[in-house]
Amino acid sequence: MAKYVDGFVIPMPKKNLAAYKRVAKIACKVWMELGALEYRECIGEEMAAPCGVPFPKLARSKAGETVVFAWIVYKNKAHRNRINARIMTDPRIAKLMDPKNMPFDMKRMTMGGFEVLVEA
C-alpha cells in the first residue's frame, strides 16, 4: 500500500527560528514515538526558483521571513489517522499548539495530506 504524507508550508519570521526549532524538536519526538515513519522540518535557503512560483511568493512571506517546508511520512492514510488522533490527545502537543505561544502565525500556515505517487 502506498505511503501517506502530511505536508506543511509555513511563513516563518527569521527572528523566531530558534524558538521554532525548539517546538519542532518536541513535535518530532512525539510524532516518532507515536509511530510516524519520518519527520522533517526544513528551512528555506535557496528560494529563487528558476521556474514556477517561488516558495516565498507561494507562502506570501513578508520581509524578514523565510519559509518552512515540512512533512511527516506514514504507512498509509489509516496509519496517519490513527497517529494524528493520538497526537491530538497528547499533552505535549496540546501545550505546543497554543496559538499564543507559537513562533509563527498559524493562520498563515498551509497543510495537506498526500498519497505518495512515486518513491525511491
N, C-alpha and C positions, 0 to 999 in steps of 0.2 A: 504494500500500500504506500502511496506517495506521502512524503513528509509534509508537514504544515508549518508555516512561518507567520508569526506576528511581526509586522514591520512598523517602524516609527520614524517620523521626521520631526525634529524639534528645533525651532529657532532658539538659540541659547546665548544669553549675554556672556561675552568673554570674561567679564569680571566675576561671573558665578561658576566658572568651570571647576574650580576646586571643590566647591560645595556640591555641584552636580556629581562629581566623581565619587564623593562620599556616599551619596544617595544610590548611585548606580552600583557600587560595590556591594551594598547591603541587598539591593534588589537582585543582583546576580546570584548572590549566595542563597537567597530564599528560593528563586526560581529553580536553580540547580538542585537544591535539596529536595524540592518537590517533584523533580523528575524531568525538567527540560533537558533536551539533548545538547543544546548550545545556546549561549547567551553572549551577544556582542553589543557594545556601545562604542561608536566611532565619532570622532570629532573632525569636522570639515577642515581640510588642509589645502587641497588643490581644488578650488571652486570655480575656476574659469573653464566652462565647458566648450569644447571645440564645435559641438553641435547640440541641438536640443535646447532645453531650458536649464540654465544653471541652478543648482540647488538653492543658493541664497534667494534667487528670484522666486522659485517654486515655493519656498518656505516663507516668503515675504519677510526675510530677515532685515533688520534695521542696522544702521551704523552702530558699531561696537558689538555686533552679534556674529556668531558663526552658526553652523548647522550640525546637529547631532543626527546621525543615521544609525538606527539600532534595529536589531532583530533577535527573536527568540525562536529556536527550532524545536519542533515536537515530532513525535512518531506519525501522528495524523491529527485530524481535526478533533476527533473524540478525545484523544490524549490531551490536546490543548485545552479543551473544555473542562476536563477533569482537573487539570493543574490550575487553571485560572479560577475555578470555583474554590479551590483550596487557598489560592493566593488572596482572594477577596475576604477570607476569614482569618488570615494570618495577622496577628497583632503587629508584627514588624513592618508589614506593608501598610497597614492602616495608619501607623504613625508617620510613615514616609509620605503618604499620599495626601496629607493635609495641604490644600492649596496655599494656605498662609505660609507654609514652610518650604514650598518648592522653589528651587533656584531659577525657575522659568515660568512663563505664563502658560498654564495648562490649556487655556482656551485656544492657544495658537498651535498646539501640538496636533499632529495628524497621525492616524494609525489605521491599519487594516490587516485582515487575515488573508494569507496567500497559500494556495496549494502549489507545491514545488512542481514545476514543469520539466526541468532538466537538472540533473545532478551529476557531479563527477567526483 
